[in-house]
Amino acid sequence: MTGYPTIRHGEECMRDGMQIEDRAIPVADKIRLLDALSETGLKEIAVGSFVSPKWTPQMAEVEAVIKGFHPKPGVRYTAAFFNERGRERARAFTPPLSPAGRGAGTSVNLCDVFAQRNYNRTQVRELAGLADVVASAKARGVTHGGIGLASAFGSNWTGEFSHEQHMLLLDRQYQVWAEAELTVKRVSIADPMSWNLPHRV
C-alpha cells in the first residue's frame, strides 16, 4: 500500500538524555554507552550536540566522545547544532557523523524554560526568527522544508502541553513557509523530557 507517512525513530539518549545528568560522567562511560547503543539495531543515533558548555556543560566533551567511539556500518550518527559555529564544529567530525541531510526546517520549543536553559533563547525569540530561517532557505534555492515541535508533550518545569498548543505552533510555522511559497513536507516531534505516551502521537 502507498500513501502512508514514514516514521523515523531516532535515539537521543546521548544528547537529550545526557543534558539532565551530572556533568561529571566520564568520557569513557559515554563512549561505552554509545557503542552499546550501536549494537541494538538502531539505525539513527544522536551522539551529542555542539553547544556552549556554559549552557549545556554535559556536552563540553562531545568531541572526545566522537573521537573515541566505534561507528557501526549502517547506522546514521548525528549531532545537534543551533547556530553557524555549531554547524562548523559538526562538519569537522563528518564523518564519522553523517552529513546533515534532513533539509531546511523550523522548530519551536513548547517549554520556554527548557529553551532558555539549553539554548539561551526564549520561545518568543524562536518565533521571531522563523521568517529569517525560511527566507534564508529560499535564498539557497530550497523548495520545501519541515516544521517541528520540541518538548512537545510536556515539561518537567511547566507540565503537560495540549493538542491545541501543538496545532497552534505547527500552524504558525506552516503559515511562514506558505507565505514564502514553499512546501512543508516534514513534521518533527521531539520529546526530550519523556512525557509522551504512544497513543498521543
C-alpha atoms as a printed R data frame, in Angstrom:
    type eleno elety resid chain resno      x      y      z
1   ATOM     1    CA   MET     A     1  0.000  0.000  0.000
2   ATOM     2    CA   THR     A     2  1.093  3.579 -0.592
3   ATOM     3    CA   GLY     A     3  0.204  6.920  0.883
4   ATOM     4    CA   TYR     A     4  1.277  6.266  4.452
5   ATOM     5    CA   PRO     A     5  3.773  8.620  6.109
6   ATOM     6    CA   THR     A     6  7.204  7.364  7.056
7   ATOM     7    CA   ILE     A     7  8.067  7.405 10.759
8   ATOM     8    CA   ARG     A     8 11.750  7.678 11.672
9   ATOM     9    CA   HIS     A     9 12.791  6.692 15.186
10  ATOM    10    CA   GLY     A    10 15.928  8.428 16.408
11  ATOM    11    CA   GLU     A    11 17.731  7.575 19.655
12  ATOM    12    CA   GLU     A    12 18.515 10.683 21.730
13  ATOM    13    CA   CYS     A    13 19.936  9.233 24.949
14  ATOM    14    CA   MET     A    14 23.428 10.590 24.277
15  ATOM    15    CA   ARG     A    15 22.099 14.095 23.664
16  ATOM    16    CA   ASP     A    16 18.779 14.906 25.326
17  ATOM    17    CA   GLY     A    17 19.283 12.209 27.941
18  ATOM    18    CA   MET     A    18 22.730 13.396 28.950
19  ATOM    19    CA   GLN     A    19 21.642 17.026 29.210
20  ATOM    20    CA   ILE     A    20 19.828 16.400 32.502
21  ATOM    21    CA   GLU     A    21 22.565 14.235 34.026
22  ATOM    22    CA   ASP     A    22 25.594 15.046 36.161
23  ATOM    23    CA   ARG     A    23 28.215 16.898 34.141
24  ATOM    24    CA   ALA     A    24 30.959 14.646 35.548
25  ATOM    25    CA   ILE     A    25 30.075 11.443 33.663
26  ATOM    26    CA   PRO     A    26 33.461 10.196 32.366
27  ATOM    27    CA   VAL     A    27 34.038 10.255 28.611
28  ATOM    28    CA   ALA     A    28 34.922  6.552 28.701
29  ATOM    29    CA   ASP     A    29 31.475  5.724 30.137
30  ATOM    30    CA   LYS     A    30 29.755  7.831 27.486
31  ATOM    31    CA   ILE     A    31 31.707  6.007 24.772
32  ATOM    32    CA   ARG     A    32 30.785  2.643 26.277
33  ATOM    33    CA   LEU     A    33 27.097  3.583 26.240
34  ATOM    34    CA   LEU     A    34 27.265  4.874 22.662
35  ATOM    35    CA   ASP     A    35 28.983  1.687 21.480
36  ATOM    36    CA   ALA     A    36 26.325 -0.408 23.251
37  ATOM    37    CA   LEU     A    37 23.537  1.589 21.590
38  ATOM    38    CA   SER     A    38 25.201  0.938 18.239
39  ATOM    39    CA   GLU     A    39 24.734 -2.812 18.774
40  ATOM    40    CA   THR     A    40 20.972 -2.626 19.387
41  ATOM    41    CA   GLY     A    41 19.862 -2.426 15.763
42  ATOM    42    CA   LEU     A    42 19.025  1.274 15.852
43  ATOM    43    CA   LYS     A    43 19.518  2.979 12.501
44  ATOM    44    CA   GLU     A    44 19.969  6.535 13.776
45  ATOM    45    CA   ILE     A    45 21.689  7.679 16.969
46  ATOM    46    CA   ALA     A    46 22.381 11.211 18.185
47  ATOM    47    CA   VAL     A    47 25.854 11.335 19.736
48  ATOM    48    CA   GLY     A    48 25.529 14.766 21.358
49  ATOM    49    CA   SER     A    49 25.323 18.436 20.500
50  ATOM    50    CA   PHE     A    50 27.741 21.211 19.599
51  ATOM    51    CA   VAL     A    51 26.616 23.851 22.044
52  ATOM    52    CA   SER     A    52 28.135 26.189 24.594
53  ATOM    53    CA   PRO     A    53 29.356 24.314 27.696
54  ATOM    54    CA   LYS     A    54 28.230 27.355 29.686
55  ATOM    55    CA   TRP     A    55 24.595 26.457 28.986
56  ATOM    56    CA   THR     A    56 24.939 22.702 28.496
57  ATOM    57    CA   PRO     A    57 28.008 21.560 30.440
58  ATOM    58    CA   GLN     A    58 27.290 17.883 29.780
59  ATOM    59    CA   MET     A    59 28.223 18.434 26.116
60  ATOM    60    CA   ALA     A    60 31.615 20.013 26.879
61  ATOM    61    CA   GLU     A    61 33.479 16.846 25.819
62  ATOM    62    CA   VAL     A    62 31.401 15.873 22.793
63  ATOM    63    CA   GLU     A    63 34.476 15.962 20.544
64  ATOM    64    CA   ALA     A    64 36.268 13.424 22.748
65  ATOM    65    CA   VAL     A    65 33.244 11.119 22.638
66  ATOM    66    CA   ILE     A    66 33.102 11.286 18.840
67  ATOM    67    CA   LYS     A    67 36.831 10.641 18.541
68  ATOM    68    CA   GLY     A    68 36.630  7.640 20.852
69  ATOM    69    CA   PHE     A    69 33.520  5.685 19.855
70  ATOM    70    CA   HIS     A    70 33.351  2.869 17.287
71  ATOM    71    CA   PRO     A    71 30.894  3.653 14.472
72  ATOM    72    CA   LYS     A    72 28.881  0.693 13.231
73  ATOM    73    CA   PRO     A    73 28.284  0.418  9.467
74  ATOM    74    CA   GLY     A    74 24.696  1.109  8.505
75  ATOM    75    CA   VAL     A    75 23.992  3.399 11.449
76  ATOM    76    CA   ARG     A    76 23.434  7.111 10.921
77  ATOM    77    CA   TYR     A    77 25.169  9.157 13.641
78  ATOM    78    CA   THR     A    78 24.011 12.730 14.152
79  ATOM    79    CA   ALA     A    79 24.767 15.712 16.366
80  ATOM    80    CA   ALA     A    80 22.669 18.792 17.031
81  ATOM    81    CA   PHE     A    81 23.741 22.390 16.497
82  ATOM    82    CA   PHE     A    82 21.794 25.604 16.789
83  ATOM    83    CA   ASN     A    83 23.989 28.220 15.155
84  ATOM    84    CA   GLU     A    84 26.677 28.550 12.490
85  ATOM    85    CA   ARG     A    85 29.546 27.953 14.903
86  ATOM    86    CA   GLY     A    86 27.974 24.666 15.956
87  ATOM    87    CA   ARG     A    87 27.456 23.744 12.309
88  ATOM    88    CA   GLU     A    88 31.155 24.246 11.582
89  ATOM    89    CA   ARG     A    89 32.170 22.143 14.584
90  ATOM    90    CA   ALA     A    90 29.909 19.342 13.370
91  ATOM    91    CA   ARG     A    91 31.360 19.487  9.861
92  ATOM    92    CA   ALA     A    92 34.829 18.867 11.311
93  ATOM    93    CA   PHE     A    93 33.575 15.477 12.556
94  ATOM    94    CA   THR     A    94 31.739 14.423  9.392
95  ATOM    95    CA   PRO     A    95 32.477 11.517  9.108
96  ATOM    96    CA   PRO     A    96 32.034  9.672 11.449
97  ATOM    97    CA   LEU     A    97 28.970 11.875 11.822
98  ATOM    98    CA   SER     A    98 26.579 11.527  8.925
99  ATOM    99    CA   PRO     A    99 26.089 14.548  6.667
100 ATOM   100    CA   ALA     A   100 23.147 16.710  7.617
101 ATOM   101    CA   GLY     A   101 20.584 15.606  5.076
102 ATOM   102    CA   ARG     A   102 17.183 16.420  6.501
103 ATOM   103    CA   GLY     A   103 16.951 19.732  4.698
104 ATOM   104    CA   ALA     A   104 15.741 23.092  5.885
105 ATOM   105    CA   GLY     A   105 13.326 23.345  8.748
106 ATOM   106    CA   THR     A   106 11.908 25.375 11.599
107 ATOM   107    CA   SER     A   107 11.147 24.268 15.136
108 ATOM   108    CA   VAL     A   108  9.610 25.833 18.233
109 ATOM   109    CA   ASN     A   109 10.102 24.672 21.810
110 ATOM   110    CA   LEU     A   110  6.877 24.465 23.797
111 ATOM   111    CA   CYS     A   111  8.780 24.772 27.079
112 ATOM   112    CA   ASP     A   112 10.260 28.235 27.453
113 ATOM   113    CA   VAL     A   113 12.292 27.156 30.497
114 ATOM   114    CA   PHE     A   114 13.909 24.275 28.604
115 ATOM   115    CA   ALA     A   115 14.732 26.529 25.640
116 ATOM   116    CA   GLN     A   116 16.407 29.107 27.851
117 ATOM   117    CA   ARG     A   117 18.345 26.571 29.927
118 ATOM   118    CA   ASN     A   118 19.620 24.648 26.892
119 ATOM   119    CA   TYR     A   119 19.849 27.179 24.060
120 ATOM   120    CA   ASN     A   120 19.827 30.535 25.860
121 ATOM   121    CA   ARG     A   121 16.818 31.705 23.879
122 ATOM   122    CA   THR     A   122 13.112 32.123 24.542
123 ATOM   123    CA   GLN     A   123 10.141 30.769 22.637
124 ATOM   124    CA   VAL     A   124  9.351 34.349 21.633
125 ATOM   125    CA   ARG     A   125 12.806 34.629 20.076
126 ATOM   126    CA   GLU     A   126 12.332 31.322 18.259
127 ATOM   127    CA   LEU     A   127  9.041 32.526 16.816
128 ATOM   128    CA   ALA     A   128 10.534 35.874 15.817
129 ATOM   129    CA   GLY     A   129 13.270 34.097 13.864
130 ATOM   130    CA   LEU     A   130 11.016 31.830 11.784
131 ATOM   131    CA   ALA     A   131 10.747 34.204  8.837
132 ATOM   132    CA   ASP     A   132 14.529 34.647  8.661
133 ATOM   133    CA   VAL     A   133 15.093 30.863  8.625
134 ATOM   134    CA   VAL     A   134 12.601 30.401  5.805
135 ATOM   135    CA   ALA     A   135 13.919 33.384  3.822
136 ATOM   136    CA   SER     A   136 17.457 32.009  4.097
137 ATOM   137    CA   ALA     A   137 16.290 28.603  2.877
138 ATOM   138    CA   LYS     A   138 14.509 30.145 -0.088
139 ATOM   139    CA   ALA     A   139 17.591 32.208 -0.984
140 ATOM   140    CA   ARG     A   140 19.583 28.952 -1.118
141 ATOM   141    CA   GLY     A   141 17.120 27.503 -3.621
142 ATOM   142    CA   VAL     A   142 15.258 25.291 -1.177
143 ATOM   143    CA   THR     A   143 11.785 24.364 -2.420
144 ATOM   144    CA   HIS     A   144 10.422 22.583  0.654
145 ATOM   145    CA   GLY     A   145 11.131 22.231  4.338
146 ATOM   146    CA   GLY     A   146  9.957 20.900  7.659
147 ATOM   147    CA   ILE     A   147  8.254 22.158 10.774
148 ATOM   148    CA   GLY     A   148  8.654 20.824 14.274
149 ATOM   149    CA   LEU     A   149  7.985 20.965 17.970
150 ATOM   150    CA   ALA     A   150 10.485 20.484 20.775
151 ATOM   151    CA   SER     A   151  9.489 19.477 24.310
152 ATOM   152    CA   ALA     A   152  6.284 18.650 22.528
153 ATOM   153    CA   PHE     A   153  4.306 16.662 25.072
154 ATOM   154    CA   GLY     A   154  5.307 18.052 28.426
155 ATOM   155    CA   SER     A   155  7.868 19.767 30.590
156 ATOM   156    CA   ASN     A   156  9.384 18.972 33.966
157 ATOM   157    CA   TRP     A   157  9.010 22.682 34.775
158 ATOM   158    CA   THR     A   158  5.641 23.659 33.311
159 ATOM   159    CA   GLY     A   159  3.669 20.427 32.943
160 ATOM   160    CA   GLU     A   160  1.751 18.892 30.054
161 ATOM   161    CA   PHE     A   161  1.091 20.609 26.717
162 ATOM   162    CA   SER     A   162 -2.234 20.306 24.909
163 ATOM   163    CA   HIS     A   163 -3.128 19.250 21.392
164 ATOM   164    CA   GLU     A   164 -4.336 22.805 20.815
165 ATOM   165    CA   GLN     A   165 -0.905 24.162 21.719
166 ATOM   166    CA   HIS     A   166  0.703 21.684 19.318
167 ATOM   167    CA   MET     A   167 -1.521 22.696 16.437
168 ATOM   168    CA   LEU     A   168 -1.181 26.433 17.102
169 ATOM   169    CA   LEU     A   169  2.615 26.341 16.881
170 ATOM   170    CA   LEU     A   170  2.685 23.934 13.932
171 ATOM   171    CA   ASP     A   171  0.199 26.106 12.053
172 ATOM   172    CA   ARG     A   172  2.180 29.251 12.797
173 ATOM   173    CA   GLN     A   173  5.289 27.655 11.270
174 ATOM   174    CA   TYR     A   174  3.326 26.274  8.332
175 ATOM   175    CA   GLN     A   175  1.998 29.724  7.501
176 ATOM   176    CA   VAL     A   176  5.512 31.196  7.363
177 ATOM   177    CA   TRP     A   177  6.559 28.561  4.826
178 ATOM   178    CA   ALA     A   178  3.349 29.028  2.841
179 ATOM   179    CA   GLU     A   179  3.798 32.799  2.712
180 ATOM   180    CA   ALA     A   180  7.213 32.197  1.151
181 ATOM   181    CA   GLU     A   181  5.531 29.873 -1.391
182 ATOM   182    CA   LEU     A   182  7.466 26.868 -0.105
183 ATOM   183    CA   THR     A   183  6.030 23.437  0.663
184 ATOM   184    CA   VAL     A   184  6.141 21.709  4.046
185 ATOM   185    CA   LYS     A   185  6.966 18.012  3.690
186 ATOM   186    CA   ARG     A   186  8.116 17.007  7.188
187 ATOM   187    CA   VAL     A   187  6.829 17.305 10.729
188 ATOM   188    CA   SER     A   188  9.145 16.502 13.622
189 ATOM   189    CA   ILE     A   189  8.087 15.932 17.216
190 ATOM   190    CA   ALA     A   190 10.809 15.915 19.873
191 ATOM   191    CA   ASP     A   191 10.218 14.818 23.467
192 ATOM   192    CA   PRO     A   192 13.466 15.383 25.416
193 ATOM   193    CA   MET     A   193 11.810 15.046 28.831
194 ATOM   194    CA   SER     A   194  9.929 11.802 28.071
195 ATOM   195    CA   TRP     A   195  6.360 12.941 28.625
196 ATOM   196    CA   ASN     A   196  4.945 11.176 25.580
197 ATOM   197    CA   LEU     A   197  2.837  8.033 25.524
198 ATOM   198    CA   PRO     A   198  2.340  6.262 22.158
199 ATOM   199    CA   HIS     A   199 -1.383  6.996 21.880
200 ATOM   200    CA   ARG     A   200 -0.691 10.743 21.954
201 ATOM   201    CA   VAL     A   201  1.277 10.673 18.710
